[in-house]
């Protein structure tokens, strides 16, 4: 019988328990695919006495993560999260020649360039499919499945918490704070939800996807990030009446018009045409849209988090390790899908350079000439109006205008917004959200 792949597990929380359950339940299928048994022999967690929904009877369990790295294992799985000590443990495991499988998107986004270099130096495999979009195998799609394509765009809903909150706001008319509280009560949002609702988690994931899609080093520091906390129920309702849904999008795009190679990397709430599949991806689901020059548009939808969805991705990487262990490192699939010496370094465009359509919402006094003054500002800056919705005031209330512009440079849109806000009948700051139409 072929020797088993011996796995050391760092972290036996939600995902770690899922890994152990799926390995046990699907043992025969996994062995048939891997060509050998895949067995967790060592594991470490901070709390040894915490009740766990998995069988640890055959596992050497401790509270010492370093001991697992030093144990006689073939591969170390990092599921503890955060930057330190995860970074130190991963680099130590690689230096010892261990393969590493990692679900830690923050670690990879911020230190992946260093980690990939360490893996190459050691001739060790480093798998990170579980770091983005849970059970959706989007890393393999970009790195291997679409390898023949020049990838032009990667756009997706890659944070389930934000998507759940916006879905509840749309379905129930809830305010952001109310929808967030419900998400926390149901376990979709953490007690401190900042990473999710302010777009940081999605920015980590987008940095990884963009690096693979465009063959560039990881640039988390360059991702422009805007959260969903400023989205009001009124915006969701007006967007619906205009034929859109508001979704928490992450976007990576090549800029064809730039004089030199450049890309856009941005995360923000976005109006999406209601008929598009991304607009119909609700609740905590994730969806990633990829456009390649040969294949056109492809869309991948599934569970972006959760114990067994993420475990599915972790174990897929373990199967790869089982297949490739002992092979010449020169024949390993490169971490980012491109040979390291072939990586390019495109400029990341600033937000004021991007071109997009925009949604503008204004609360205005109910006086003559308001609409004429607003449209005159847009005309002056050569911004066309694609759609306009006017809500007449109720007694003693102000009127509301909602406008969808043509595609325009963001700097010019901001100029128009500033001019509008200076008008005496505009009652509050003009709300602005970006609009995506997916022309390619």
NUDOTI-892762 format. One line per field, with one value per residue (C-alpha): residue number from 0; x, y, z. Coordinates in nm, 3 decimals. Layout:
BEGIN
n: (NUM/...) .
xx: (X/...) .
yy: (Y/...) .
zz: (Z/...) .
***
This chain:
BEGIN
n: (0/1/2/3/4/5/6/7/8/9/10/11/12/13/14/15/16/17/18/19/20/21/22/23/24/25/26/27/28/29/30/31/32/33/34/35/36/37/38/39/40/41/42/43/44/45/46/47/48/49/50/51/52/53/54/55/56/57/58/59/60/61/62/63/64/65/66/67/68/69/70/71/72/73/74/75/76/77/78/79/80/81/82/83/84/85/86/87/88/89/90/91/92/93/94/95/96/97/98/99/100/101/102/103/104/105/106/107/108/109/110/111/112/113/114/115/116/117/118/119/120/121/122/123/124/125/126/127/128/129/130/131/132/133/134/135/136/137/138/139/140/141/142/143/144/145/146/147/148/149/150/151/152/153/154/155/156/157/158/159/160/161/162/163/164/165/166/167/168/169/170/171/172/173/174/175/176/177/178/179/180/181/182/183/184/185/186/187/188/189/190/191/192/193/194/195/196/197/198/199/200/201/202/203/204/205/206/207/208/209/210/211/212/213/214/215/216/217/218/219/220/221/222/223/224/225/226/227/228/229/230/231/232/233/234/235/236/237/238/239/240/241/242/243/244/245/246/247/248/249/250/251/252/253/254/255/256/257/258/259/260/261/262/263/264/265/266/267/268/269/270/271/272/273/274/275/276/277/278/279/280/281/282/283/284/285/286/287/288/289/290/291/292/293/294/295/296/297/298/299/300/301/302/303/304/305/306/307/308/309/310/311/312/313/314/315/316/317/318/319/320/321/322/323/324/325/326/327/328/329/330/331/332/333/334/335/336/337/338/339/340/341/342/343/344/345/346/347/348/349/350/351/352/353/354/355/356/357/358/359/360/361/362/363/364/365/366/367/368/369/370/371/372/373/374/375/376/377/378/379/380/381/382/383/384/385/386/387/388/389/390/391/392/393/394/395/396/397/398/399/400/401/402/403/404/405/406/407/408/409/410/411/412/413/414/415/416/417/418/419/420/421/422/423/424/425/426/427/428/429/430/431/432/433/434/435/436/437/438/439) .
xx: (0.000/0.128/0.234/-0.028/0.011/0.067/-0.101/-0.029/-0.324/-0.272/-0.611/-0.907/-1.180/-1.475/-1.275/-1.031/-1.319/-1.472/-1.147/-1.143/-1.510/-1.482/-1.158/-1.332/-1.660/-1.507/-1.196/-1.231/-1.309/-1.019/-0.779/-0.894/-0.818/-0.493/-0.356/-0.282/-0.458/-0.467/-0.445/-0.427/-0.160/-0.095/-0.305/-0.274/-0.525/-0.517/-0.790/-0.743/-1.064/-1.309/-1.585/-1.534/-1.759/-1.496/-1.299/-0.955/-0.893/-0.616/-0.458/-0.169/-0.332/-0.159/-0.167/0.179/0.162/0.540/0.549/0.323/0.554/0.848/0.658/0.711/0.447/0.445/0.225/0.121/-0.228/-0.249/-0.600/-0.525/-0.569/-0.415/-0.061/0.152/0.232/0.085/0.353/0.638/0.492/0.432/0.784/0.934/0.737/0.849/1.212/1.191/1.077/0.717/0.436/0.194/-0.179/-0.317/-0.665/-0.540/-0.628/-0.492/-0.155/-0.132/-0.250/0.000/0.295/0.230/0.523/0.760/0.591/0.592/0.964/1.031/0.836/1.036/1.365/1.270/1.121/0.802/0.440/0.220/-0.156/-0.406/-0.730/-0.927/-0.813/-1.067/-1.439/-1.456/-1.587/-1.563/-1.237/-1.159/-0.782/-0.760/-0.997/-0.774/-0.440/-0.508/-0.854/-0.833/-0.457/-0.499/-0.675/-0.570/-0.789/-0.941/-1.162/-1.235/-1.544/-1.715/-1.910/-1.642/-1.760/-2.070/-2.133/-2.170/-2.382/-2.610/-2.656/-2.742/-2.976/-3.163/-3.181/-3.336/-3.577/-3.699/-3.629/-3.393/-3.139/-2.773/-2.739/-3.048/-2.935/-2.586/-2.727/-2.928/-2.621/-2.429/-2.710/-2.716/-2.337/-2.281/-2.096/-1.829/-1.873/-1.625/-1.749/-1.512/-1.307/-1.623/-1.842/-1.559/-1.436/-1.099/-1.168/-1.277/-0.968/-0.744/-0.915/-0.913/-0.538/-0.491/-0.727/-0.574/-0.221/-0.320/-0.540/-0.284/0.044/0.161/0.292/0.039/-0.059/-0.302/-0.174/-0.303/-0.663/-0.907/-1.163/-1.505/-1.748/-2.124/-2.215/-2.311/-2.574/-2.923/-3.251/-3.362/-3.068/-3.164/-3.525/-3.434/-3.182/-3.454/-3.689/-3.411/-3.352/-3.051/-2.947/-2.676/-2.404/-2.069/-1.839/-1.466/-1.328/-0.994/-0.968/-0.706/-0.719/-0.693/-0.697/-0.393/-0.071/0.116/0.009/-0.228/-0.496/-0.784/-0.820/-1.125/-1.386/-1.710/-2.091/-2.207/-2.528/-2.555/-2.825/-3.104/-3.097/-2.728/-2.638/-2.430/-2.740/-2.928/-2.659/-2.819/-2.765/-2.420/-2.337/-2.028/-2.004/-1.704/-1.728/-1.420/-1.384/-1.115/-1.042/-1.097/-1.369/-1.569/-1.770/-1.776/-1.945/-1.888/-2.137/-2.129/-2.071/-1.789/-1.738/-1.840/-1.678/-1.717/-1.722/-1.380/-1.267/-1.347/-1.087/-0.831/-0.859/-0.836/-0.495/-0.400/-0.482/-0.255/0.024/-0.029/-0.003/0.297/0.506/0.850/0.813/1.076/0.984/1.048/0.735/0.506/0.229/0.361/0.182/0.039/0.010/0.295/0.663/0.808/1.052/0.761/0.556/0.478/0.446/0.155/0.073/-0.236/-0.463/-0.589/-0.963/-0.986/-0.858/-1.124/-1.419/-1.759/-2.125/-2.256/-2.569/-2.628/-2.898/-2.990/-3.233/-3.352/-3.601/-3.926/-3.866/-3.883/-3.569/-3.406/-3.388/-3.273/-2.986/-2.873/-2.879/-2.700/-2.407/-2.391/-2.409/-2.136/-1.904/-2.016/-2.182/-2.483/-2.786/-2.886/-3.183/-3.344/-3.604/-3.782/-3.970/-4.223/-4.224/-4.491/-4.626/-4.346/-4.077/-3.801/-3.793/-3.550/-3.365/-3.187/-2.966/-2.772/-2.495/-2.313/-1.964/-1.739/-1.405/-1.441/-1.262/-1.525/-1.809/-1.666/-1.649/-2.018/-2.103/-1.915/-2.095/-2.431/-2.362/-2.290/-2.640/-2.860/-3.151/-2.945/-3.015/-2.737/-2.422/-2.491/-2.480/-2.264/-2.235/-2.066/-2.256/-2.123/-2.282/-2.040/-2.001/-1.740) .
yy: (0.000/0.352/0.547/0.796/1.172/1.283/1.612/1.850/2.077/2.423/2.529/2.305/2.566/2.576/2.500/2.262/2.050/2.057/1.925/1.635/1.550/1.558/1.356/1.091/1.089/1.085/0.884/0.638/0.899/1.116/0.821/0.721/1.072/1.121/0.773/0.735/0.790/1.145/1.133/1.405/1.280/1.597/1.899/2.206/2.455/2.715/2.547/2.172/2.130/2.302/2.063/1.975/1.808/1.576/1.266/1.345/1.002/0.911/1.258/1.374/1.687/1.970/2.344/2.390/2.490/2.492/2.128/2.040/2.223/2.024/1.692/1.418/1.543/1.578/1.886/2.158/2.313/2.666/2.754/2.977/3.308/3.647/3.750/3.636/3.370/3.230/3.393/3.261/2.910/2.894/3.015/2.769/2.479/2.572/2.606/2.251/2.134/2.076/2.147/2.404/2.450/2.783/2.935/3.268/3.538/3.824/3.652/3.574/3.918/4.098/3.856/3.623/3.753/3.660/3.324/3.225/3.307/3.094/2.802/2.826/2.837/2.527/2.344/2.306/2.322/2.601/2.566/2.842/2.757/2.799/3.160/3.299/3.225/2.915/2.621/2.794/2.670/3.011/2.989/2.678/2.831/3.136/2.961/2.646/2.620/2.954/2.949/2.994/3.327/3.686/3.775/4.121/4.141/3.962/4.091/3.933/3.920/3.771/3.867/3.683/3.901/4.220/4.040/3.904/4.249/4.416/4.129/4.176/4.550/4.491/4.220/4.376/4.745/4.730/5.000/4.899/4.882/4.662/4.421/4.405/4.320/4.035/3.907/3.904/3.723/3.452/3.415/3.566/3.865/3.885/4.086/4.330/4.334/4.602/4.372/4.254/4.562/4.805/4.588/4.486/4.112/4.146/4.356/4.077/3.831/4.066/4.121/3.745/3.706/4.001/3.869/3.537/3.689/3.944/3.772/4.042/4.048/4.084/4.451/4.460/4.805/4.942/4.814/5.107/5.009/5.146/4.975/4.929/5.118/5.429/5.249/5.361/5.172/5.458/5.389/5.023/5.112/5.376/5.141/4.877/5.124/5.214/4.844/4.768/4.585/4.715/4.455/4.456/4.414/4.358/4.452/4.394/4.528/4.589/4.944/4.927/5.304/5.370/5.485/5.219/4.889/4.961/4.786/4.888/4.724/4.837/4.718/4.912/4.886/4.891/4.910/4.598/4.549/4.345/4.079/3.996/3.680/3.879/4.083/3.761/3.621/3.675/3.594/3.477/3.329/3.433/3.477/3.551/3.666/3.621/3.756/3.605/3.698/3.342/3.208/3.528/3.559/3.277/3.300/3.083/3.080/2.898/2.908/3.146/3.040/2.778/2.472/2.215/2.449/2.580/2.231/2.121/2.366/2.274/1.904/1.971/2.125/1.826/1.597/1.807/1.770/1.393/1.378/1.610/1.525/1.420/1.566/1.800/2.146/2.292/2.109/2.242/2.478/2.827/2.984/3.265/3.061/3.250/3.169/3.410/3.567/3.638/3.841/4.193/4.509/4.712/5.047/5.042/5.328/5.575/5.608/5.949/5.789/5.520/5.542/5.425/5.506/5.662/5.675/6.013/6.079/6.430/6.560/6.896/7.167/7.156/7.478/7.561/7.519/7.247/6.983/7.239/7.352/6.994/6.887/7.210/7.116/6.772/6.919/7.171/6.882/6.675/6.408/6.247/6.130/5.770/5.766/5.999/5.938/6.217/6.150/6.420/6.541/6.463/6.751/6.960/6.723/6.766/6.606/6.332/6.299/5.980/5.996/5.734/5.894/5.774/5.629/5.914/5.977/5.974/6.305/6.470/6.304/6.437/6.786/6.764/6.636/6.922/7.180/7.024/7.032/7.404/7.479/7.646/7.405/7.084/6.982/6.729/6.576/6.409/6.029/5.867/5.498/5.337/5.140/4.838/4.724/4.442/4.538/4.264) .
zz: (0.000/-0.083/0.225/0.342/0.306/0.666/0.749/1.035/1.109/1.260/1.391/1.471/1.460/1.222/0.906/1.074/1.204/0.856/0.709/0.954/0.891/0.511/0.514/0.725/0.535/0.185/0.270/-0.015/-0.282/-0.170/-0.171/-0.521/-0.645/-0.454/-0.517/-0.146/0.189/0.325/0.705/0.970/1.212/1.418/1.512/1.731/1.870/2.147/2.351/2.394/2.595/2.361/2.239/1.872/1.617/1.467/1.552/1.695/1.848/1.602/1.599/1.816/1.953/2.139/2.199/2.049/1.682/1.650/1.755/1.461/1.219/1.358/1.358/1.100/0.856/0.478/0.467/0.711/0.684/0.825/0.947/1.247/1.058/1.118/1.029/1.322/1.425/1.100/0.882/1.098/1.110/0.733/0.651/0.900/0.750/0.398/0.508/0.640/0.297/0.405/0.163/0.301/0.240/0.358/0.383/0.521/0.267/0.480/0.516/0.143/0.030/0.253/0.254/-0.040/-0.247/0.036/0.093/-0.275/-0.295/0.014/-0.136/-0.461/-0.271/-0.073/-0.372/-0.167/-0.277/-0.144/-0.198/-0.123/-0.304/0.018/0.062/-0.188/-0.230/-0.009/-0.210/-0.550/-0.710/-0.858/-0.804/-1.020/-1.276/-1.324/-1.286/-1.487/-1.640/-1.827/-1.883/-2.261/-2.212/-2.169/-1.871/-1.912/-1.603/-1.279/-1.102/-0.810/-0.489/-0.266/0.080/0.192/0.497/0.293/0.036/0.307/0.460/0.129/0.044/0.372/0.321/-0.023/0.087/0.410/0.371/0.668/0.746/0.742/1.123/1.156/0.882/1.034/1.378/1.227/1.039/1.367/1.546/1.277/1.272/0.927/1.072/1.343/1.661/1.501/1.140/1.008/0.782/0.610/0.584/0.505/0.217/0.363/0.343/-0.021/-0.094/0.039/-0.194/-0.493/-0.459/-0.489/-0.787/-0.973/-0.929/-1.086/-1.357/-1.475/-1.388/-1.145/-0.788/-0.511/-0.455/-0.164/-0.073/-0.404/-0.382/-0.349/-0.087/0.007/0.244/0.235/0.553/0.354/0.144/0.251/0.205/-0.020/-0.255/-0.277/-0.358/-0.617/-0.779/-0.809/-0.978/-1.221/-1.303/-1.082/-0.766/-0.531/-0.474/-0.289/-0.589/-0.614/-0.957/-1.128/-1.483/-1.745/-1.878/-2.256/-2.297/-2.079/-2.249/-2.050/-1.897/-1.610/-1.408/-1.183/-0.841/-0.645/-0.395/-0.343/-0.344/-0.706/-0.905/-1.124/-1.392/-1.233/-1.506/-1.457/-1.266/-1.015/-0.929/-0.859/-0.627/-0.286/0.078/0.182/-0.159/-0.355/-0.731/-0.952/-1.313/-1.531/-1.883/-2.103/-2.464/-2.590/-2.363/-2.310/-1.990/-1.735/-1.394/-1.085/-0.798/-0.467/-0.094/-0.016/0.343/0.595/0.743/0.469/0.168/0.271/0.370/0.014/-0.117/0.150/0.067/-0.308/-0.236/-0.021/-0.312/-0.534/-0.276/-0.269/-0.648/-0.683/-0.378/-0.491/-0.840/-0.978/-0.838/-1.184/-1.299/-1.023/-1.131/-1.042/-0.746/-0.960/-1.279/-1.449/-1.415/-1.157/-1.403/-1.639/-1.390/-1.508/-1.300/-1.436/-1.283/-1.062/-1.165/-0.906/-0.854/-1.021/-1.344/-1.371/-1.606/-1.491/-1.504/-1.183/-0.969/-0.805/-0.545/-0.443/-0.181/-0.304/-0.215/-0.408/-0.605/-0.977/-1.186/-0.979/-1.252/-1.509/-1.283/-1.215/-1.580/-1.680/-1.456/-1.616/-1.966/-1.884/-1.791/-2.092/-1.880/-2.042/-1.846/-1.913/-1.673/-1.425/-1.158/-0.974/-0.652/-0.576/-0.217/0.035/0.238/0.395/0.259/0.005/-0.338/-0.442/-0.772/-0.878/-1.188/-1.382/-1.586/-1.894/-1.855/-1.750/-1.585/-1.205/-1.168/-1.387/-1.196/-0.871/-1.020/-1.109/-0.764/-0.600/-0.815/-0.732/-0.360/-0.380/-0.512/-0.249/-0.291/-0.242/0.116/0.190/0.036/-0.296/-0.273/-0.541/-0.625/-0.925/-1.191/-1.384/-1.712/-1.808/-2.170/-2.216) .
***
